[in-house]
Amino acid sequence: MTARDPIADLRRIAFLLERANEATYRVRAFRSAATALGALPARELAERARTGKLTELPGVGDVTARCVAESLAGEEPVYLRRLLATEGTDLDAAASALRTALRGDCHTHSDWSDGGSPIEEMALAAVELGHEYVVLTDHSPRLKVARGLTADRLRRQLDHVAKLNEALPEGFRILTGIEVDILADGSLDQDEELLARLDVVVGSVHSGLNDERAKMTRRMLAAVANPHLDILGHCTGRMVSSRPAGVKGPGDRAHRARTRAESDFDADAVFAACAEHGVAVEINSRPERQDPPKRLIRRALEAGCHFAVNTDAHAPGQLDWQRFGCERAALCGVPADRVVNTWDADRLVGWARGHAAR
């Protein structure tokens, strides 16, 4: 294949990132690489790409080097292709396609903790939406404001879910789970024996959200390395609005907080750890969260992470909020095969079980 112009491709990526209002430092990375590599003779550029020595040059990182190698091989760089794929396209159609591919929801709450409806109602609403499964992830003990489940209450819930599954329509399952608090030292707020019994474990930070960067990073890295953790929930903890539009009355007590800035942590390190340990990054669909922001979804995608497009629903109608997460995922070019809840229940549970063996 005829080689493309790698410098032009790097500059095109920088332009598209600027147009999308991405962070300045990301734009600068591609522009700096284009400047550094543009000064090289074409033969030296090709030789460095062939021998993997592009990153020895100042201003050239792994991502930009990969783009150059793809260009020189005559391929449109994947990074550029991903940006172009969502540029000027019908995002509603792209989001709809991803929503159609989803088979379930991995983050939901019931009235056993801070949800407003019984498990049965949540499950039947999921059936009506066309789900094949829903993961029940009520809160863990330390989150007392959300009536987090003690070990004994969680055991009772597991027995209750087993009975419900016998009565639900054939082909649909409630999968057992928890949204477990990530504690200050990075440990998970539930007995290990119980975490091992659950189908899917979502871990989220709910306290100390203003911890300084190094401390929060250590905390999250410790949680991601825990073999029981499957999905990292709403990773920045931000709130972009005081409450979701249309939500009234009881049943959503945990989501009436004022707007809140993002927690500060080393996203590159955390996402690299997620990719290494096979932990999916949640794309939280709640309108007042929109977490992670799009720039971090892109970074997690670049890091090689899998994702889970979840509603964090606290009421049956909120189970239809997946479309919001799908729109943001589609905007960032997240492919369906990187989203764990496009998998059937058996594959999802098998994937989660595999973490315990790592």
ChimeraX attribute file (.defattr): number of C-alpha atoms within 10 A of each C-alpha:
attribute: neighborCount
match mode: 1-to-1
recipient: residues
	/A:1	7
	/A:2	9
	/A:3	13
	/A:4	18
	/A:5	13
	/A:6	26
	/A:7	20
	/A:8	14
	/A:9	21
	/A:10	27
	/A:11	18
	/A:12	16
	/A:13	25
	/A:14	23
	/A:15	15
	/A:16	16
	/A:17	20
	/A:18	15
	/A:19	10
	/A:20	13
	/A:21	11
	/A:22	16
	/A:23	11
	/A:24	11
	/A:25	9
	/A:26	16
	/A:27	19
	/A:28	15
	/A:29	17
	/A:30	27
	/A:31	22
	/A:32	19
	/A:33	23
	/A:34	22
	/A:35	15
	/A:36	15
	/A:37	23
	/A:38	14
	/A:39	9
	/A:40	11
	/A:41	9
	/A:42	10
	/A:43	9
	/A:44	12
	/A:45	19
	/A:46	17
	/A:47	12
	/A:48	16
	/A:49	19
	/A:50	13
	/A:51	8
	/A:52	14
	/A:53	13
	/A:54	25
	/A:55	17
	/A:56	10
	/A:57	13
	/A:58	11
	/A:59	18
	/A:60	22
	/A:61	15
	/A:62	11
	/A:63	14
	/A:64	25
	/A:65	23
	/A:66	19
	/A:67	23
	/A:68	29
	/A:69	22
	/A:70	19
	/A:71	22
	/A:72	21
	/A:73	18
	/A:74	15
	/A:75	17
	/A:76	19
	/A:77	22
	/A:78	13
	/A:79	20
	/A:80	17
	/A:81	14
	/A:82	19
	/A:83	18
	/A:84	14
	/A:85	15
	/A:86	15
	/A:87	16
	/A:88	7
	/A:89	11
	/A:90	12
	/A:91	17
	/A:92	15
	/A:93	12
	/A:94	20
	/A:95	21
	/A:96	16
	/A:97	15
	/A:98	24
	/A:99	22
	/A:100	15
	/A:101	15
	/A:102	24
	/A:103	19
	/A:104	32
	/A:105	26
	/A:106	29
	/A:107	28
	/A:108	27
	/A:109	28
	/A:110	24
	/A:111	18
	/A:112	19
	/A:113	23
	/A:114	24
	/A:115	26
	/A:116	21
	/A:117	18
	/A:118	14
	/A:119	23
	/A:120	17
	/A:121	14
	/A:122	26
	/A:123	28
	/A:124	17
	/A:125	19
	/A:126	23
	/A:127	19
	/A:128	9
	/A:129	14
	/A:130	14
	/A:131	20
	/A:132	22
	/A:133	21
	/A:134	27
	/A:135	25
	/A:136	30
	/A:137	25
	/A:138	29
	/A:139	32
	/A:140	25
	/A:141	20
	/A:142	19
	/A:143	18
	/A:144	13
	/A:145	12
	/A:146	19
	/A:147	18
	/A:148	22
	/A:149	23
	/A:150	17
	/A:151	17
	/A:152	9
	/A:153	12
	/A:154	22
	/A:155	13
	/A:156	12
	/A:157	18
	/A:158	18
	/A:159	10
	/A:160	12
	/A:161	17
	/A:162	14
	/A:163	11
	/A:164	15
	/A:165	16
	/A:166	10
	/A:167	9
	/A:168	15
	/A:169	12
	/A:170	9
	/A:171	10
	/A:172	19
	/A:173	23
	/A:174	23
	/A:175	23
	/A:176	23
	/A:177	25
	/A:178	27
	/A:179	29
	/A:180	29
	/A:181	25
	/A:182	27
	/A:183	20
	/A:184	16
	/A:185	14
	/A:186	21
	/A:187	18
	/A:188	24
	/A:189	20
	/A:190	21
	/A:191	11
	/A:192	11
	/A:193	10
	/A:194	16
	/A:195	22
	/A:196	17
	/A:197	15
	/A:198	20
	/A:199	23
	/A:200	28
	/A:201	27
	/A:202	27
	/A:203	30
	/A:204	23
	/A:205	25
	/A:206	16
	/A:207	14
	/A:208	12
	/A:209	16
	/A:210	14
	/A:211	15
	/A:212	12
	/A:213	13
	/A:214	11
	/A:215	17
	/A:216	22
	/A:217	20
	/A:218	18
	/A:219	21
	/A:220	29
	/A:221	20
	/A:222	18
	/A:223	26
	/A:224	28
	/A:225	19
	/A:226	17
	/A:227	20
	/A:228	29
	/A:229	27
	/A:230	27
	/A:231	27
	/A:232	27
	/A:233	27
	/A:234	25
	/A:235	25
	/A:236	23
	/A:237	22
	/A:238	20
	/A:239	21
	/A:240	17
	/A:241	17
	/A:242	14
	/A:243	21
	/A:244	16
	/A:245	9
	/A:246	6
	/A:247	14
	/A:248	9
	/A:249	8
	/A:250	11
	/A:251	18
	/A:252	20
	/A:253	15
	/A:254	15
	/A:255	18
	/A:256	14
	/A:257	12
	/A:258	13
	/A:259	14
	/A:260	16
	/A:261	13
	/A:262	17
	/A:263	18
	/A:264	17
	/A:265	20
	/A:266	14
	/A:267	16
	/A:268	14
	/A:269	15
	/A:270	24
	/A:271	28
	/A:272	19
	/A:273	20
	/A:274	27
	/A:275	20
	/A:276	14
	/A:277	18
	/A:278	23
	/A:279	28
	/A:280	27
	/A:281	28
	/A:282	29
	/A:283	30
	/A:284	28
	/A:285	28
	/A:286	24
	/A:287	17
	/A:288	20
	/A:289	24
	/A:290	21
	/A:291	25
	/A:292	24
	/A:293	17
	/A:294	17
	/A:295	16
	/A:296	18
	/A:297	24
	/A:298	21
	/A:299	17
	/A:300	24
	/A:301	21
	/A:302	16
	/A:303	19
	/A:304	16
	/A:305	23
	/A:306	23
	/A:307	26
	/A:308	28
	/A:309	30
	/A:310	28
	/A:311	25
	/A:312	28
	/A:313	27
	/A:314	25
	/A:315	25
	/A:316	22
	/A:317	13
	/A:318	18
	/A:319	26
	/A:320	17
	/A:321	18
	/A:322	24
	/A:323	21
	/A:324	22
	/A:325	26
	/A:326	29
	/A:327	21
	/A:328	24
	/A:329	27
	/A:330	25
	/A:331	23
	/A:332	21
	/A:333	21
	/A:334	21
	/A:335	14
	/A:336	21
	/A:337	13
	/A:338	16
	/A:339	22
	/A:340	26
	/A:341	23
	/A:342	22
	/A:343	19
	/A:344	14
	/A:345	23
	/A:346	10
	/A:347	13
	/A:348	19
	/A:349	17
	/A:350	12
	/A:351	18
	/A:352	25
	/A:353	19
	/A:354	14
	/A:355	18
	/A:356	14
	/A:357	8
	/A:358	11
